[in-house]
Amino acid sequence: QVQLVESGGGLVQPGGSLRLSCAASGSIFNINTMGWYRQAPGKQRELVATITSGSTNYADSVKGRFTISRDNAKNTVYLQMNSLKPEDTAVYYCNVHSGTVVGYEYWGQGTQVTVSS
């Protein structure tokens, strides 16, 4: 069984920073893409950032403010969020794709990020 455990969410003032972490554990092998998505109230889930073998991809809304990174030895992905804005408020979900011939996709339980003064 595979588990994705997220941490690092919370309440922060506009302009502040947070760092999210997501650790994958269990029977997970050949991790390919790791990423973060978010869902604000009343909106669809949207991509925030992904990382694959060192190549990164960001939503336009977070470029220059957020940085995604990963530690392959720990099966962990991070999201450093700087210059946070109220519109970044959402539940952030970790996403992992693994496998070679057969692909698997896993989701974390979500962590709340609230940007408010």
C-alpha positions in Angstrom: 0.0 0.0 0.0 1.3 3.5 -0.9 0.9 6.5 1.3 1.6 10.1 0.5 2.0 12.2 3.7 1.8 15.9 3.3 2.9 18.6 5.8 3.7 22.3 6.0 0.4 23.9 5.3 -1.0 26.7 7.5 -2.0 30.3 7.9 0.3 33.0 6.6 0.1 36.7 5.9 0.3 38.0 2.3 3.9 38.2 1.2 4.9 35.4 3.5 6.4 32.0 2.8 5.5 28.4 3.4 7.2 25.1 2.5 5.1 22.0 1.7 6.5 18.5 1.9 5.1 15.2 0.6 6.8 11.9 1.5 5.8 8.8 -0.4 6.1 5.5 1.4 5.0 1.8 1.0 5.3 -0.3 -2.2 6.1 2.4 -4.6 8.8 2.0 -7.3 10.1 3.8 -10.3 8.7 7.2 -9.4 8.5 9.4 -12.5 6.7 12.7 -12.1 5.9 14.3 -8.7 3.9 17.4 -8.4 1.5 19.6 -6.5 -2.1 20.6 -7.4 -4.5 22.9 -5.6 -8.2 23.4 -5.2 -9.8 26.5 -4.0 -13.4 26.6 -2.7 -15.8 26.5 -5.7 -13.1 25.9 -8.2 -11.6 22.9 -10.0 -8.4 21.3 -9.0 -5.5 22.9 -10.9 -1.9 22.1 -11.5 0.6 24.1 -9.5 4.0 22.5 -10.4 5.5 19.2 -11.5 9.0 17.8 -11.5 10.3 15.0 -13.7 14.0 13.9 -13.6 15.0 17.5 -12.8 12.7 19.1 -15.4 10.1 21.4 -13.8 6.8 22.9 -15.0 4.9 25.7 -13.3 1.5 27.3 -13.6 1.8 30.8 -14.9 0.2 32.1 -11.7 3.1 30.8 -9.5 6.1 31.3 -11.8 8.8 33.2 -10.1 7.3 32.7 -6.6 7.1 28.9 -6.1 9.9 26.4 -6.4 9.4 22.6 -6.7 12.2 20.2 -5.8 12.5 16.5 -4.9 14.8 14.2 -2.9 14.8 10.9 -4.7 16.5 9.1 -1.9 13.6 10.0 0.4 10.8 9.8 -2.2 9.9 13.3 -1.1 8.8 16.3 -3.1 8.8 19.9 -1.8 7.1 23.1 -2.7 8.7 26.3 -1.5 6.1 29.1 -1.8 7.2 32.7 -1.5 5.4 36.0 -1.9 2.2 34.3 -1.1 -1.1 36.0 -2.2 -4.6 35.6 -0.9 -5.5 33.9 -4.2 -3.0 31.2 -3.4 -5.4 30.1 -0.6 -6.5 26.5 -1.4 -6.1 22.9 -0.4 -2.8 21.7 -1.9 -2.5 18.1 -3.0 0.6 16.0 -3.7 0.5 13.9 -6.8 2.9 11.1 -7.8 3.2 9.0 -11.0 5.2 5.8 -10.9 5.8 2.6 -12.8 7.3 1.7 -16.2 5.1 -0.7 -18.3 2.1 -0.1 -16.1 1.6 3.4 -14.7 0.2 4.3 -11.3 -1.0 7.5 -9.9 -1.3 8.5 -6.2 -2.8 11.5 -4.4 -2.1 12.9 -1.0 -4.9 13.8 1.5 -4.4 17.5 1.0 -3.0 20.3 3.2 -4.7 23.6 3.7 -2.9 26.8 2.8 -4.6 30.1 3.9 -3.1 33.4 3.0 -4.8 36.2 4.9 -4.1 39.2 7.0 
